[in-house]
């Protein structure tokens, strides 16, 4: 099983449900409060999405787990 599958199973959620959770919304807000909401490569602000670098701590992510 993958780390993503393991984490989702532990949380009892699908990935879509997780992305709609209050936890994920609050984590996104914390990330964007600390980091600007623009692409780190080209600096565009269009269509920006937050991604996991690792799923090891899914549900208990550190901001450094995200990009």
N, C-alpha and C positions, 0 to 999 in steps of 0.2 A: 504494500500500500504506500501511497505517496504521503508526504507530510501534510499536503492540503487535505487529502482524504481523511487522514488520521485526525487532523484538527477539527474538521467539519463533523466527523462522527462523534468526537468528544463533546462538541457543542450541541449536537443534535439539530444541525441546520444544513440547508443547502447553501451553496456559495451565494446565490442571489438573495436568500433570506439574510445571510450574514451582512451583505453589502447594504441591506435596508435596515439593519439593526441600529438601535440607539448608540450602542458601543462604537460601531464603525463611523457613524455620523459625528460623534464627539471626537473620535480619534482624528478624523479628517480635519475637523475644525482646529484642533490643537496643532496638527502638522502645518496647516496653512497659516496659522497665526505666527508660527515660528519661522516658516519659510515662505518666500513669495510664491504666488500662484502663477508660475510661468515655467516653461520648459527649461531645464537646466542646460540643454544643448543649444537650442536656437532662440530661446527667450520669448517665444510666442506665448500668448495668453489664451489662444483659441483652442478649444477642445481638450483642455488639460484634465487628466485623470490621475488619481493616486494609485500606485501599484506597490505590491509587496516585493521586496528583494528576497525574502525568505518566509516560509509558512511555519517555521519551527515554533513560534510563539503565537500562532493564530488565536485570537481572542484575548491575548495578553501582550500584544505587540509593543515594542519600543519604537519611538519615532525613527530611530536609526534602521529599523526593519523596512522602512517605506521609502519610496522615491517617486 
